Amino acid sequence: MVSRLTLSSNNLKHLVSLSKEALPMECCALLLGETKVRNLIEVIVTDAISVRNEDRSSASFSIEPEELLNAYRLAEAKKLQVVGIFHSHPSYPVPSSTDQRYMKINPVAWLIYSTTTEEFGAFIFEDSIRQVELQVMV
């Protein structure tokens, strides 16, 4: 079971910036990196690829299939994996009912940023949706 999502403070600042630029719409990005198994299972994010919110909505997001394929190709070229999905929320940083449905078919780490409270939440679906520790590296 994944216990931690780790990313750099620079990646975190980049995601906050993308979120604020997209206001009042939700923004979204794919998180690239790798999964490490040590004493715990840790998802390590090394890159974030901004993708367009095809919904152009303040309450939902979707990614165009061609843009999604391009992101997977880029990850492969960098010898990385798509390890997570990022998006912003205009409310608390917890999965919405729509997020919960999609988390079940996209069982990677989900990172949510609240543009209201300026907080992050990290979650994963493994039998059920649960919060994971978010670790920020300098």
C-alpha positions as CSV (number, residue, x, y, z in Angstrom):
1,M,0.0,0.0,0.0
2,V,1.3,3.5,-0.9
3,S,2.1,5.4,2.3
4,R,3.7,8.6,1.0
5,L,3.7,11.0,-2.0
6,T,7.0,12.9,-2.2
7,L,7.7,15.9,-4.4
8,S,10.0,18.9,-4.4
9,S,9.1,22.4,-3.1
10,N,9.7,23.7,-6.7
11,N,7.2,21.2,-8.1
12,L,4.7,22.2,-5.4
13,K,5.2,26.0,-6.2
14,H,4.7,25.2,-9.9
15,L,1.4,23.5,-9.2
16,V,0.2,26.4,-7.0
17,S,1.1,28.8,-9.7
18,L,-0.7,26.8,-12.4
19,S,-3.8,26.7,-10.1
20,K,-3.8,30.4,-9.5
21,E,-3.3,31.1,-13.2
22,A,-6.3,28.9,-14.1
23,L,-8.7,30.6,-11.7
24,P,-11.7,30.5,-11.6
25,M,-11.3,27.2,-13.4
26,E,-9.9,24.0,-12.0
27,C,-6.4,23.2,-13.4
28,C,-4.9,19.8,-13.9
29,A,-1.5,18.1,-14.4
30,L,0.0,14.7,-14.6
31,L,2.7,13.8,-12.1
32,L,5.7,11.9,-13.4
33,G,8.2,9.9,-11.4
34,E,8.6,6.5,-9.9
35,T,7.4,4.3,-7.1
36,K,10.1,3.2,-4.5
37,V,9.7,0.3,-2.1
38,R,11.8,0.8,1.0
39,N,10.3,0.4,4.5
40,L,7.2,1.8,2.9
41,I,5.8,2.3,-0.6
42,E,6.6,5.8,-1.7
43,V,5.5,7.6,-4.9
44,I,8.3,10.1,-5.8
45,V,7.3,12.9,-8.2
46,T,10.1,14.3,-10.3
47,D,8.1,16.3,-12.9
48,A,4.6,17.8,-13.4
49,I,3.1,18.1,-16.9
50,S,0.4,20.8,-17.1
51,V,-2.5,19.6,-19.2
52,R,-5.5,21.6,-20.4
53,N,-8.8,21.2,-18.5
54,E,-11.0,20.2,-21.4
55,D,-14.1,20.8,-19.2
56,R,-13.2,24.5,-18.8
57,S,-15.0,24.3,-15.5
58,S,-14.6,25.5,-11.9
59,A,-16.1,22.3,-10.6
60,S,-14.6,19.5,-12.7
61,F,-11.8,18.6,-15.1
62,S,-11.1,16.2,-17.9
63,I,-8.1,15.7,-20.1
64,E,-8.3,15.3,-23.9
65,P,-7.2,11.8,-24.9
66,E,-4.5,13.0,-27.4
67,E,-3.0,15.2,-24.7
68,L,-3.1,12.3,-22.3
69,L,-1.3,10.1,-24.8
70,N,1.4,12.8,-25.4
71,A,2.0,13.0,-21.6
72,Y,2.5,9.2,-21.5
73,R,4.9,9.3,-24.4
74,L,6.9,12.1,-22.7
75,A,7.0,10.1,-19.5
76,E,8.3,7.1,-21.4
77,A,10.9,9.2,-23.2
78,K,12.1,10.4,-19.8
79,K,12.1,6.8,-18.5
80,L,9.5,7.8,-15.9
81,Q,5.9,6.7,-15.1
82,V,2.7,8.7,-14.7
83,V,2.5,8.2,-11.0
84,G,-0.2,10.8,-10.2
85,I,-2.9,13.2,-11.1
86,F,-3.0,16.7,-9.9
87,H,-5.9,19.1,-9.9
88,S,-7.2,22.2,-8.1
89,H,-10.4,22.6,-6.2
90,P,-12.3,25.8,-5.3
91,S,-13.1,24.1,-2.0
92,Y,-11.4,21.8,0.5
93,P,-8.5,19.6,-0.8
94,V,-10.5,16.3,-0.6
95,P,-11.8,14.1,-3.5
96,S,-15.2,15.1,-4.7
97,S,-17.8,12.4,-5.6
98,T,-16.7,12.7,-9.2
99,D,-13.0,12.4,-8.2
100,Q,-13.8,9.3,-6.2
101,R,-15.4,7.6,-9.3
102,Y,-12.4,8.4,-11.4
103,M,-9.9,7.4,-8.7
104,K,-11.2,3.8,-8.9
105,I,-10.3,3.6,-12.6
106,N,-7.0,5.6,-12.2
107,P,-5.4,4.0,-9.2
108,V,-2.5,6.4,-9.0
109,A,-1.8,9.1,-6.4
110,W,-4.2,12.0,-6.6
111,L,-2.9,15.4,-5.4
112,I,-5.5,18.1,-4.8
113,Y,-4.8,21.8,-4.1
114,S,-7.5,24.1,-2.6
115,T,-7.4,27.5,-4.1
116,T,-9.6,28.6,-1.2
117,T,-7.6,27.3,1.8
118,E,-4.3,27.0,0.0
119,E,-3.8,23.5,1.3
120,F,-2.9,20.2,-0.4
121,G,-4.3,16.8,0.1
122,A,-2.9,13.5,-1.3
123,F,-5.0,10.4,-1.8
124,I,-5.0,7.0,-3.4
125,F,-7.5,4.3,-4.2
126,E,-6.4,0.9,-3.0
127,D,-9.6,-1.1,-2.1
128,S,-10.8,2.2,-0.7
129,I,-9.9,5.9,-1.0
130,R,-7.5,6.9,1.7
131,Q,-5.3,9.9,2.4
132,V,-1.5,9.4,2.1
133,E,1.3,11.4,3.7
134,L,2.5,14.3,1.6
135,Q,6.3,14.9,1.9
136,V,7.9,18.1,0.4
137,M,11.6,18.0,-0.3
138,V,13.6,21.2,-0.4
